[in-house]
Amino acid sequence: MTHQALDSTRLSRGGWSFQSALYDPTIRGIFFQVLTIVLLVVFVWWVAHNTAVNLARANIASGFGFLNGRAGFEVGQSLIAYSSDSTYGRALVVGLLNTILIAVTGIITATIIGFIIGIGRLSRNWLIAKLCTVYVEVFRNIPPLLVIFFWYSGVLAILPSARESLHLPLGSYLNNRGLAFPKPIFGETFWLVGVAFIVAIIAVIAMARWAHRRQAATGQPFHTIWASIGLLIGLPIIAFLLAGAPLSFDYPVAGKFNLTGGSVVGPEFMSLFLALSFYTAAFIAEIVRAGIRGVPKGQTEAAAALGLHPSSITRLVVIPQAFRIIIPPLSSQYLNLTKNSSLAIAIGFADLVAVGSTTLNQTGQAVEVILIWMVIYLGLSIVTSLFMNWFNAKMALVER
């Protein structure tokens, strides 16, 4: 073979190796990933450059130094001390805490209502099943903003005035300005009650693990419900009594024109809390119903054959297995409820978006405020997702 033929053979082999590398899925995947990262970096740089140029052209200072400035506006409801002399940063913290309060209380309430309605839809009682169906169909097909306006303008706004407040049990009053209830005043030694409650939680977890190991080893179950309730209630009560009952209450007093003393939950919080809870509960009810339907019918038949009561079958056989189907979509509803709390701005509740909007209007720091919103809501969503993923992993079946 001549030298010219050898060179052409080598070139041919080199060309074929280049083509094989070009069509290799691994190399092609790396190439497109690098290209995507480069395009993303270029896009982010372009957006940041244009933003900086436009801010400079409008003579708007960038940065987060405005957070140290005086806010100059009041907030209707605050979980921490706040006044108009506080900083913008503290105002945003107040809005964040109000958002977290709405999210946590709404998630708990919506979960309880959703499970009750979801199980009720599967009831053999015709009336209960139809009432639960009507509830789901009504709330699921109404925008959440209309539900908020319904509670705010259609229910709470028509309550009696402060002078004619409805007297509720435990020294509470209800009127169109909100719910007034006794304000707890904690003594110096009340921290012992908190420590006792934490110890009780640790004891309940340890007891549950011991009961699980005992049942796995001997087959004998240990009912931990009443023991757990006794620990969670009994230990704090004992600590409370030993600490000298360091708790008193400031009761609201009905005056001639208004109520004085106590604590007040405004109609804005109540309407937002009730609306998001009842609205999200309709979707949770459908998730619960689908999860229960997903449990094989043979499980309930086998449990019934063993002589278990229908309520015991639902509580001990069906619900634990349905949890594995319910938890993943339940996470999405929790995230939706947290994000829907931003609708509070429509009724004047001081959540993160409402406080941030006021801050934006006064300072003009639109980019910074929007960035704060994005980071906080992203953080809340990630925390919720991580917790639900952990809970889902705990409930998953362990394969052997």
GURO-880626 format. One line per 4 residues: number of its first residue (from 1); their letters; for each residue x, y, z of N, C-alpha, C. Coordinates in steps of 0.02 Angstrom, whole numbers, plus 50000, padded with zeros to 5 digits. Each point is the difference from the previous one (the first is absolute). Last residue first. Example, Ala and Ser with C-alpha at 12.3 -4.5 7.8 and 13.67 -1.06 7.14 Angstrom:
! GURO-880626
2	SA	50642,49888,50354,50042,50059,50003,49961,50055,50037; 50015,49714,49996,49955,50059,50000,50045,50060,50000
! end
This chain:
! GURO-880626
400	REVL	48120,49760,52547,50052,49954,50025,50030,49960,49942; 49862,50253,50045,50008,49938,49961,50057,49959,50028; 49823,50188,50104,50070,49981,50000,50007,49933,49964; 49811,50210,49980,50012,49930,50015,50075,49984,49994
396	AMKA	49914,50250,50064,50006,49955,49943,50013,49929,50025; 49983,50203,50136,49939,49962,49991,50006,49948,49944; 50178,50152,50053,49985,49962,50062,49940,49955,49991; 50060,50147,49825,50049,49946,50005,49988,49958,50063
392	NFWN	49868,50192,49969,49983,49950,49950,50048,49940,50003; 50045,50187,50133,49942,49964,50026,49979,49945,49952; 50173,50142,49930,50022,49960,50057,49943,49958,50028; 49947,50152,49833,50039,49945,49971,50026,49955,50055
388	MFLS	49888,50195,50065,49953,49951,49973,50036,49941,49968; 50131,50179,50083,49965,49966,50055,49953,49947,49973; 50111,50134,49843,50048,49956,50035,49965,49962,50056; 49875,50164,49884,50012,49941,49959,50048,49951,50034
384	TVIS	49956,50208,50105,49940,49958,50000,50012,49935,49960; 50171,50160,49997,49994,49971,50067,49940,49954,50004; 50029,50121,49801,50051,49948,50007,49996,49967,50068; 49859,50183,49957,49980,49943,49960,50050,49943,50007
380	LGLY	50048,50206,50105,49943,49967,50033,49978,49937,49962; 50169,50133,49902,50023,49967,50061,49945,49964,50036; 49945,50130,49812,50038,49941,49979,50025,49961,50061; 49895,50204,50039,49951,49950,49979,50035,49936,49976
376	IVMW	50141,50179,50059,49962,49977,50059,49950,49946,49980; 50128,50107,49829,50043,49959,50043,49960,49970,50058; 49889,50152,49854,50017,49937,49966,50041,49954,50045; 49946,50219,50079,49941,49958,49994,50018,49931,49971
372	ILIV	50170,50160,50004,49985,49976,50067,49939,49954,49999; 50053,50110,49802,50050,49947,50014,49989,49971,50069; 49871,50185,49938,49978,49940,49964,50048,49942,50011; 50059,50206,50092,49941,49973,50034,49975,49937,49965
368	EVAQ	50182,50116,49902,50019,49970,50064,49940,49969,50035; 49965,50120,49798,50039,49939,49988,50016,49965,50065; 49887,50210,50009,49959,49946,49973,50039,49936,49992; 50015,50232,50131,50048,49945,49991,49963,49938,49975
364	GTQN	49907,50222,50068,50016,49991,49930,50048,49943,49986; 49891,50095,50212,50072,50003,49986,50017,49997,49926; 49772,49992,50087,50033,50055,50035,50073,50008,49982; 49863,49824,49908,49971,50065,49980,50036,50058,50034
360	LTTS	50062,49778,50059,50018,50015,49930,49975,50068,49979; 49935,49917,50211,50071,50017,49999,50023,50020,49931; 49782,49918,50023,50005,50066,50031,50073,50024,50000; 49963,49783,49924,49972,50048,49953,50004,50072,50028
356	GVAV	50064,49818,50139,50049,50014,49948,49975,50050,49949; 49854,49926,50167,50052,50042,50030,50052,50018,49948; 49834,49850,49929,49970,50065,50016,50052,50048,50029; 50065,49776,49955,49988,50037,49939,49972,50070,50014
352	LDAF	50034,49850,50182,50064,50019,49970,49990,50043,49937; 49797,50013,50164,50045,49944,49987,50063,50026,49965; 49784,50109,50118,50071,50017,49994,50042,49937,49994; 49737,50059,49920,50037,49965,50052,50075,50008,49987
348	GIAI	49807,50087,49863,50039,50042,50045,50034,49964,50057; 49867,49919,49804,49958,50020,50057,50040,50037,50053; 50100,49920,49796,49934,50023,49976,49956,50024,50057; 50218,49899,50029,50004,50071,49983,49933,50027,49979
344	ALSS	50043,49768,50046,49982,50040,50058,50000,50074,49985; 50069,49810,49858,49937,50035,49985,49977,50043,50058; 50191,49852,50011,50016,50066,49972,49937,50038,49980; 49999,49772,50075,49997,50049,50055,50017,50070,49976
340	NKTL	50016,49801,49863,49936,50036,49997,49993,50050,50057; 50188,49854,49993,50005,50052,49948,49935,50040,49994; 50007,49819,50153,50050,50049,50019,50004,50057,49950; 49861,49817,49950,49971,50041,50054,50050,50054,50021
336	NLYQ	50073,49843,49841,49950,50046,49971,49970,50045,50055; 50148,49829,50065,50036,50053,49966,49951,50051,49970; 49909,49809,50098,50032,50041,50052,50037,50059,49969; 49910,49841,49855,49947,50041,50030,50027,50044,50056
332	SSLP	50145,49843,49899,49983,50053,49952,49946,50046,50028; 50061,49806,50122,50053,50050,50002,49984,50059,49954; 49864,49808,49998,49985,50044,50057,50052,50055,50006; 50022,49820,49841,49959,50057,49977,49981,50048,50057
328	PIII	50138,49812,50066,50030,50040,49945,49956,50056,49974; 49912,49850,50178,50052,50048,50018,50029,50038,49941; 49832,49815,49990,49975,50067,50014,50057,50050,50006; 50029,49761,49969,49973,50030,49939,49984,50074,50011
324	RFAQ	50077,49871,50179,50053,49996,49950,49978,50028,49933; 49847,49980,50183,50048,50055,50010,50053,50000,49946; 49835,49826,50024,49982,50056,49956,50049,50058,50007; 50020,49810,50141,50020,49984,49931,49984,50057,49952
320	PIVV	49936,50024,50229,50073,49994,49994,50024,49983,49930; 49760,50011,50037,50035,50065,50003,50075,49992,49997; 49863,49800,50009,49993,50039,49938,50042,50063,50001; 50001,49851,50192,50018,49964,49939,50001,50047,49939
316	LRTI	49943,50071,50228,50060,49959,50008,50023,49968,49935; 49802,50148,50020,50054,50032,50037,50065,49960,49998; 49797,49917,49896,50020,50064,49969,50061,50029,50033; 49909,49806,50094,50027,49985,49934,50024,50064,49966
312	SSPH	49887,50019,50204,50068,49975,50009,50033,49983,49934; 49774,50064,49998,50042,50058,50018,50072,49979,50011; 49841,49828,49954,50013,50044,49942,50043,50060,50017; 50035,49780,50147,49945,50048,49991,50015,50045,49940
308	LGLA	50100,49746,50020,50012,50069,50020,49938,50043,49986; 50045,49753,49957,49953,50024,50050,50012,50071,50023; 50105,49858,49823,50030,49990,50065,49955,50026,50057; 49941,50029,49773,49997,49928,50014,50031,49984,50068
304	AAAE	50011,50220,49915,49932,49984,50022,49993,49927,50018; 50203,50072,49908,49992,50027,50068,49931,49985,50027; 50045,49939,49779,50038,49958,50046,49994,50025,50071; 49900,50127,49831,49965,49937,50008,50036,49953,50048
300	TQGK	50100,50206,49942,49942,50010,50044,49962,49935,50010; 50181,49991,49852,50024,50018,50066,49942,50010,50049; 49962,49961,49767,50014,49940,50038,50026,50013,50070; 49962,50169,49834,49940,49981,50037,50011,49938,50043
296	PVGR	50198,50178,49934,49964,49941,49974,49942,49980,50044; 50084,50253,49981,50016,49942,50041,49961,49940,49973; 49969,50221,49911,50058,49965,49973,50022,49940,50041; 49823,50152,50062,49978,49958,49944,50058,49959,49972
292	IGAR	50049,50159,50164,49963,49944,50030,49975,49953,49946; 50108,50195,49929,50046,49956,50035,49966,49940,50031; 49871,50169,49895,50036,49960,49951,50049,49952,50034; 49883,50150,50138,49954,49951,49971,50035,49956,49948
288	VIEA	50122,50178,50094,49988,49947,50050,49954,49947,49971; 50038,50188,49869,50062,49961,50005,49991,49942,50049; 49826,50155,49980,50003,49958,49941,50063,49957,50000; 49976,50156,50173,49948,49949,50006,50001,49953,49940
284	IFAA	50138,50191,50001,50028,49947,50042,49949,49943,50007; 49930,50192,49888,50048,49962,49959,50031,49943,50040; 49854,50145,50113,49962,49967,49947,50046,49957,49956; 50091,50140,50171,49972,49938,50026,49960,49962,49947
280	TYFS	50087,50220,49962,50050,49947,49990,49974,49933,50024; 49859,50187,50034,50013,49992,49928,50048,49942,49989; 49952,50067,50221,49942,49966,49970,50012,49987,49926; 50169,50119,50116,49991,49934,50030,49944,49962,49966
276	LALF	50045,50224,49938,50051,49954,49975,49991,49930,50028; 49850,50166,50077,49993,49991,49928,50051,49950,49974; 50007,50067,50229,49942,49957,49986,49995,49985,49925; 50172,50149,50069,50010,49933,50029,49942,49953,49983
272	LSMF	49982,50227,49938,50051,49966,49960,50012,49929,50025; 49851,50135,50123,49972,49985,49934,50051,49964,49956; 50071,50072,50214,49949,49948,50006,49972,49981,49932; 50156,50180,50017,50031,49934,50011,49948,49945,50001
268	EPGV	49917,50217,49980,50041,49984,49942,50033,49931,50007; 49872,50100,50178,49960,49965,49949,50040,49983,49938; 50130,50020,50239,49961,50041,49955,49960,49960,49949; 50079,49948,50256,50017,49975,49934,49954,50036,49951
264	VSGG	50088,50058,50263,49950,50004,49947,50029,49971,49936; 50033,50002,50294,50030,49999,49933,49944,49997,49948; 49995,50110,50264,50000,49938,49962,50038,50006,49934; 49894,50226,50101,50035,49943,50028,49996,49938,49955
260	TLNF	49805,50170,49968,50067,50016,50025,50031,49938,50031; 49788,50080,49814,50028,49952,50048,50070,50022,50019; 49795,50172,49921,50048,49952,49974,50021,49952,50056; 49837,50176,50029,50007,50004,49928,50046,49945,49971
256	KGAV	49941,50009,50233,49942,50033,49972,50003,50000,49923; 50135,49805,50117,49988,50069,50020,49939,50029,49965; 50109,49745,50069,49955,50036,49956,49987,50070,50027; 50220,49836,50030,49944,50029,50037,49959,50041,49951
252	PYDF	50198,49783,50002,49970,50059,49968,49938,50022,50038; 50209,49873,50122,49936,49989,49966,49976,50063,49966; 50237,49885,50083,49972,50067,49994,49937,49994,49958; 50142,49809,50157,49968,50022,49939,49974,50071,50007
248	SLPA	50206,49816,50105,49939,50038,50014,49973,50026,49933; 50203,49821,50117,49960,50020,49943,49938,50037,50023; 50182,49849,50117,50022,50067,49976,49963,50022,49937; 49994,49812,50196,49948,50024,49954,50017,50070,49974
244	GALL	50152,49861,50134,49958,50049,50034,49948,50032,49956; 50164,49817,49955,50028,50067,49990,49957,50054,50032; 49933,49771,50003,50061,50006,50039,50032,50069,49993; 49808,49949,49871,49983,50004,50071,50062,50008,50043
240	FAII	50030,49971,49768,49963,50062,50012,49984,50008,50074; 50096,49799,49925,50050,50054,50001,49967,50067,50015; 49857,49816,49973,50040,49992,50061,50052,50055,50006; 49875,49994,49803,49958,50021,50057,50038,49994,50066
236	PLGI	50106,49925,49798,49995,50073,50005,49957,50024,50059; 50014,49763,49967,50064,50030,50019,49997,50077,50002; 49803,49878,49926,50017,49992,50071,50064,50034,50021; 49922,49992,49769,49959,50044,50042,50023,49998,50073
232	LLGI	50108,49867,49835,49999,50067,49971,49960,50049,50042; 50011,49768,50064,50066,50032,50005,49997,50073,49976; 49804,49867,49980,50017,50012,50070,50066,50034,50009; 49934,49934,49784,49959,50056,50023,50016,50017,50073
228	SAWI	50103,49810,49911,50027,50061,49970,49962,50062,50022; 49920,49788,50066,50063,50015,50035,50031,50064,49972; 49809,49917,49894,49983,50030,50065,50063,50016,50040; 50035,49899,49788,49961,50062,49993,49987,50032,50068
224	THFP	50119,49786,49939,50037,50059,50023,49958,50064,50001; 49984,49715,50008,49962,50058,49978,50030,50063,50032; 50105,49757,49930,49995,50044,50058,49967,50064,49976; 50021,49720,49912,49996,50073,49990,49997,50037,50066
220	QGTA	50115,49758,49928,49950,50029,50046,49999,50076,49990; 50153,49842,49893,49934,49998,49969,49946,50030,50043; 50252,49976,50029,49954,49954,50036,49932,49994,49967; 50182,50135,49906,50034,49944,50032,49952,49949,50029
216	AQRR	49926,50204,49895,50037,49961,49949,50031,49938,50031; 49890,50153,50142,49952,49964,49959,50035,49958,49947; 50134,50136,50135,49968,49949,50041,49951,49959,49959; 50103,50189,49902,50048,49945,50007,49969,49943,50040
212	HAWR	49870,50193,49980,50009,49969,49934,50049,49941,50005; 49966,50131,50191,49940,49960,49986,50007,49965,49933; 50169,50151,50061,50002,49940,50043,49941,49955,49985; 50006,50207,49893,50051,49956,49973,50005,49935,50040
208	AMAI	49854,50167,50079,49975,49973,49937,50051,49952,49969; 50062,50117,50194,49951,49949,50016,49972,49968,49935; 50148,50184,49982,50036,49941,50025,49951,49943,50015; 49907,50205,49935,50036,49971,49944,50037,49936,50022
204	VAII	49892,50124,50167,49950,49969,49956,50035,49966,49941; 50131,50127,50149,49978,49938,50031,49949,49964,49956; 50074,50212,49933,50055,49952,49993,49980,49933,50030; 49849,50176,50027,50004,49981,49929,50054,49948,49989
200	AVIF	49981,50093,50216,49943,49956,49985,50002,49977,49928; 50156,50161,50069,50017,49935,50028,49944,49949,49985; 49959,50221,49941,50051,49971,49955,50020,49931,50025; 49854,50120,50136,49966,49980,49938,50049,49969,49951
196	AVGV	50083,50093,50200,49963,49938,50014,49964,49975,49937; 50110,50207,49989,50049,49946,50005,49965,49934,50012; 49865,50191,50001,50025,49985,49933,50051,49944,50000; 49923,50077,50207,49946,49965,49965,50021,49982,49929
192	LWFT	50142,50133,50131,50002,49930,50022,49946,49959,49966; 50016,50236,49974,50043,49963,49954,50006,49926,50020; 49887,50172,50128,49958,49963,49953,50042,49959,49951; 50057,50158,50189,50017,49929,50002,49960,49959,49950
188	EGFI	49970,50239,50029,50071,49989,49988,50018,49927,49997; 49749,50069,49931,50045,50017,50055,50072,49982,49983; 49787,50069,49830,50042,49947,50025,50047,50026,50055; 49751,50057,49883,50058,50035,50027,50043,49948,50036
184	PKPF	49787,50006,49799,50039,49967,50053,50060,50042,50020; 49753,50076,49904,50070,50001,49983,50040,49967,50055; 49730,49974,49910,50047,50016,50055,50072,49994,49977; 49825,50065,49811,50006,49944,50047,50051,50018,50054
180	ALGR	49847,50093,49764,50038,50020,50059,50000,49942,50050; 49957,50039,49721,49989,49956,50058,50046,50023,50056; 49902,50164,49794,50041,49941,50010,49979,49961,50062; 49892,50196,49901,50071,50019,50004,50046,49942,50015
176	NNLY	49758,49988,49990,50025,50013,49933,50071,50027,49999; 49930,49840,50202,49965,50055,49968,50032,50012,49932; 50010,49836,50245,50004,50000,49926,49958,50057,49973; 50132,49904,50246,49949,50040,49967,50012,49998,49925
172	SGLP	50069,49856,50252,50015,50024,49933,49941,50038,49971; 50036,49865,50217,50014,50071,50001,50018,50030,49933; 49929,49768,50042,50070,50014,50020,50018,50074,49995; 49787,49934,49853,50029,49970,50061,50073,50019,50010
168	LHLS	49852,50177,49869,50015,49930,49991,50027,49970,50065; 49848,50223,49904,50039,49975,50056,50009,49924,49992; 49960,50210,49818,49975,49934,50022,50046,49973,50054; 49964,50270,49949,50039,49940,49987,49966,49937,50026
164	ERAS	49946,50252,49969,49953,49945,50006,50035,49933,49988; 50122,50203,49988,49956,50014,50057,49952,49942,50013; 50146,49998,49812,50036,49987,50062,49956,50011,50061; 49870,49933,49779,50053,50048,50015,50032,49984,50067
160	PLIA	49886,49801,49853,49982,50060,50040,50060,50045,50011; 50004,49853,49777,49995,49985,50071,49982,50064,50039; 50046,49977,49760,49931,50010,50023,49991,49980,50073; 50210,49978,49879,49981,50071,49999,49930,50012,50026
156	LVGS	50095,49778,49976,50028,50037,50057,49977,50073,50001; 49918,49860,49819,49990,49968,50065,50023,50044,50058; 50014,50064,49763,49935,49968,50007,49986,49969,50068; 50209,50112,49932,49944,50047,49990,49932,49969,50013
152	YWFF	50203,49870,50033,50015,50068,50025,49939,50046,49996; 49993,49773,49918,50008,50001,50073,50009,50071,50027; 49983,49976,49767,49939,49975,50030,50006,50002,50076; 50188,50054,49869,49951,50055,50003,49935,49977,50032
148	IVLL	50162,49835,49964,50025,50048,50049,49951,50058,50008; 49957,49844,49832,49988,49970,50066,50023,50047,50055; 50047,50060,49780,49929,50009,50014,49981,49969,50068; 50219,49970,49921,49989,50071,50017,49927,50013,50016
144	PPIN	50071,49785,49923,50013,50012,50071,49989,50073,50020; 49857,49882,49801,50068,50027,50009,50012,50016,50074; 49833,49804,49927,49997,50072,50013,50072,50025,50008; 49933,49766,49976,49984,50035,49937,49991,50075,50010
140	RFVE	50043,49841,50179,50051,49985,49950,49991,50040,49936; 49844,50010,50185,50063,50035,50015,50053,49988,49946; 49787,49890,49976,49991,50073,50007,50067,50035,50008; 49991,49762,49990,49985,50030,49935,49992,50075,50004
136	VYVT	50036,49875,50201,50058,49997,49955,49986,50036,49935; 49823,49982,50155,50054,50042,50026,50058,50002,49952; 49824,49852,49952,49981,50070,49987,50055,50047,50024; 50027,49774,50053,50008,50011,49928,49984,50071,49981
132	CLKA	49960,49932,50221,50072,50006,49988,50015,50012,49926; 49778,49958,50061,50021,50064,50027,50074,50012,49988; 49911,49791,49940,49978,50052,49954,50020,50069,50025; 50048,49810,50136,50038,49996,49937,49981,50057,49953
128	ILWN	49877,49975,50201,50068,50023,50014,50041,50001,49935; 49781,49914,49986,49999,50072,50014,50071,50026,50011; 49966,49764,49969,49987,50039,49939,50006,50074,50012; 50133,49802,50126,49943,50043,50014,49989,50047,49941
124	RSLR	50185,49857,50011,49941,49964,49977,49936,50038,50015; 50252,50111,49955,49955,49973,50051,49941,49964,49968; 50191,50126,49901,49996,49928,49992,49953,49967,50050; 50045,50234,50002,49976,49987,49932,49993,49925,49987
120	GIGI	50095,50080,50205,49927,50006,49998,49972,49986,49931; 50234,50008,50035,49972,49937,50026,49924,50002,49998; 50107,50196,49933,50019,49946,49955,49973,49933,50023; 49971,50191,50137,49957,50003,49941,50016,49942,49952
116	IFGI	50135,50022,50193,49931,49986,50019,49954,49998,49939; 50224,50061,49967,49995,49929,50016,49928,49982,50020; 50047,50228,49958,50005,49960,49939,49994,49926,50013; 50008,50154,50182,49936,50003,49964,50001,49956,49938
112	ITAT	50202,50015,50120,49948,49969,50042,49933,49999,49963; 50178,50111,49896,50013,49928,50002,49945,49965,50039; 50000,50236,49992,49979,49971,49936,50010,49925,49999; 50077,50120,50189,49927,50000,49997,49975,49967,49935
108	IIGT	50235,50027,50028,49973,49955,50051,49924,49994,49994; 50108,50153,49859,50016,49932,49981,49971,49951,50051; 49980,50231,50044,49957,49979,49945,50013,49929,49980; 50136,50099,50165,49932,49989,50026,49953,49977,49945
104	VAIL	50221,50053,49933,50000,49945,50048,49929,49985,50025; 50032,50185,49852,50016,49937,49967,49994,49941,50049; 49972,50222,50080,49944,49981,49957,50013,49931,49970; 50175,50091,50124,49943,49985,50044,49940,49977,49959
100	ITNL	50190,50077,49885,50012,49934,50029,49942,49979,50045; 49993,50217,49912,49992,49951,49946,50010,49929,50027; 50042,50177,50147,49928,49994,49987,49985,49950,49944; 50224,50050,50047,49971,49962,50055,49924,49992,49991
96	LGVV	50115,50136,49844,50021,49930,49993,49968,49956,50055; 49969,50234,50010,49961,49970,49946,50017,49927,49990; 50127,50119,50157,49931,49995,50023,49956,49968,49946; 50219,50051,49941,49999,49942,50045,49930,49990,50028
92	LARG	50036,50189,49869,49998,49940,49959,50002,49936,50042; 50021,50205,50112,49933,49995,49970,49994,49938,49956; 50210,50055,50089,49956,49971,50052,49929,49994,49974; 50155,50103,49857,50018,49931,50011,49956,49966,50051
88	YTSD	49981,50232,49960,49968,49960,49947,50016,49926,50008; 50008,50142,50225,50031,50001,49934,49960,49960,49950; 49892,50135,50218,50042,49942,49985,50027,50004,49928; 49840,50153,50105,50071,50019,50005,50047,49941,49986
84	SSYA	49761,49979,50012,50017,50036,49939,50073,50023,50000; 49948,49782,50141,49968,50067,49998,50022,50034,49935; 50007,49741,50147,50009,50040,49940,49964,50066,50007; 50064,49737,50122,49993,50072,50013,50015,50039,49936
80	ILSQ	49910,49755,49962,50056,50029,50037,49988,50075,50008; 49844,49871,49885,50018,49951,50051,50059,50023,50042; 49798,50141,49861,50071,49984,50003,50013,49951,50057; 49802,50148,49839,50010,49944,50044,50073,49981,49998
76	GVEF	49928,50200,49887,49941,49982,50038,50011,49945,50050; 50179,50188,49919,49980,49933,49979,49943,49977,50044; 50119,50255,49916,49978,49953,50052,49981,49933,49968; 50190,50193,49919,49931,49978,49992,49984,49948,50053
72	GARG	50220,50105,49965,49952,50054,49999,49929,49979,49988; 50252,49908,50002,49943,49978,49960,49947,50055,49995; 50273,50029,50029,49938,50001,50038,49941,49984,49956; 50247,49902,49938,49964,50063,50005,49936,49993,50040
68	NLFG	50158,49823,49933,50016,50033,50064,49963,50066,50008; 49988,49869,49800,49969,49961,50053,50013,50030,50069; 50095,50080,49790,49936,50029,50018,49967,49962,50058; 50205,49930,49888,50008,50048,50055,49935,50031,50023
64	FGSA	50062,49832,49820,49953,49987,50053,50009,50046,50060; 50049,50030,49715,50026,49973,50063,49945,49994,50052; 50027,50187,49789,49989,49928,50009,50032,49977,50065; 49895,50247,49901,50056,49965,50030,49982,49927,50010
60	INAR	49911,50180,49814,49977,49959,50056,50059,49960,50027; 49970,50156,49798,50029,50027,50062,49973,49963,50062; 49964,49953,49758,49945,50028,50040,50024,50028,50066; 50155,49897,49853,49967,50051,49959,49943,50033,50038
56	ALNV	50112,49818,50099,50043,50059,49998,49969,50057,49960; 49887,49794,50004,49999,50030,50067,50043,50063,50002; 50003,49873,49802,49936,50034,50008,49994,50033,50068; 50192,49869,49955,49999,50059,49957,49936,50040,50009
52	ATNH	50022,49793,50113,50045,50050,50028,50000,50065,49959; 49876,49817,49918,49970,50025,50061,50043,50055,50031; 50083,49885,49812,49946,50045,49982,49966,50030,50061; 50166,49838,50038,50030,50060,49970,49946,50050,49981
48	AVWW	49934,49789,50082,50030,50040,50053,50029,50064,49972; 49911,49845,49846,49947,50028,50041,50029,50045,50054; 50153,49884,49866,49965,50050,49960,49944,50033,50041; 50119,49819,50096,50043,50060,49995,49964,50055,49962
44	VFVV	49892,49793,50012,50000,50032,50066,50043,50063,49998; 50000,49869,49805,49935,50031,50011,49997,50036,50066; 50194,49876,49948,49995,50059,49957,49934,50037,50011; 50031,49796,50111,50044,50051,50028,49996,50064,49959
40	LLVI	49885,49814,49917,49968,50025,50061,50041,50055,50032; 50088,49888,49812,49944,50043,49981,49965,50029,50061; 50171,49843,50039,50028,50062,49971,49945,50048,49981; 49937,49787,50077,50028,50041,50055,50027,50065,49973
36	TLVQ	49922,49843,49842,49945,50028,50040,50025,50045,50056; 50158,49880,49871,49970,50053,49961,49943,50034,50038; 50100,49812,50097,50046,50057,50002,49971,50058,49961; 49879,49802,49990,49998,50027,50068,50046,50061,50007
32	FFIG	50000,49879,49797,49939,50041,50007,49993,50028,50071; 50185,49857,49956,50003,50059,49958,49939,50045,50010; 50007,49789,50105,50045,50048,50033,50003,50064,49961; 49878,49822,49905,49967,50027,50060,50042,50052,50035
28	RITP	50093,49884,49817,49949,50048,49977,49963,50030,50059; 50155,49830,50044,50034,50062,49979,49950,50052,49977; 49912,49791,50058,50032,50030,50058,50033,50066,49982; 49898,49864,49829,49951,50033,50044,50033,50035,50059
24	DYLA	50112,49967,49754,50001,49965,50065,49952,50035,50048; 50062,50068,49772,49935,49968,50011,49998,49959,50064; 50199,50115,49934,49947,50051,49993,49931,49970,50015; 50192,49861,49996,50000,50042,50060,49943,50052,49997
20	SQFS	50033,49863,49814,49975,49960,50055,49998,50040,50065; 50094,50102,49811,49928,49993,49992,49970,49959,50057; 50233,50022,49989,49970,50065,50016,49924,49995,49996; 50126,49813,49934,50003,50008,50073,49969,50066,50021
16	WGGR	50020,49955,49769,49949,49957,50030,50001,50007,50076; 50164,50114,49878,49935,50028,49988,49945,49959,50032; 50220,49919,50009,49992,50058,50043,49933,50033,49990; 50057,49821,49861,49988,49976,50068,49990,50058,50048
12	SLRT	50058,50052,49780,49933,49971,50002,49983,49976,50070; 50214,50079,49962,49952,50055,50000,49929,49974,50003; 50172,49841,49980,50002,50032,50066,49950,50058,50004; 50026,49893,49793,49967,49955,50047,49997,50030,50070
8	SDLA	50118,50113,49830,49927,50006,49990,49962,49954,50047; 50235,49989,50004,49977,50065,50025,49925,50008,49992; 50103,49807,49907,50000,49998,50074,49975,50065,50029; 50027,49987,49767,49943,49960,50022,49996,49996,50076
4	QHTM	50186,50108,49904,49939,50040,49988,49938,49962,50023; 50210,49892,50004,49994,50048,50054,49937,50042,49993; 49996,49754,49890,50040,50061,49995,49989,50045,50059; 49986,49722,49987,49957,50060,50000,50045,50062,50000
! end
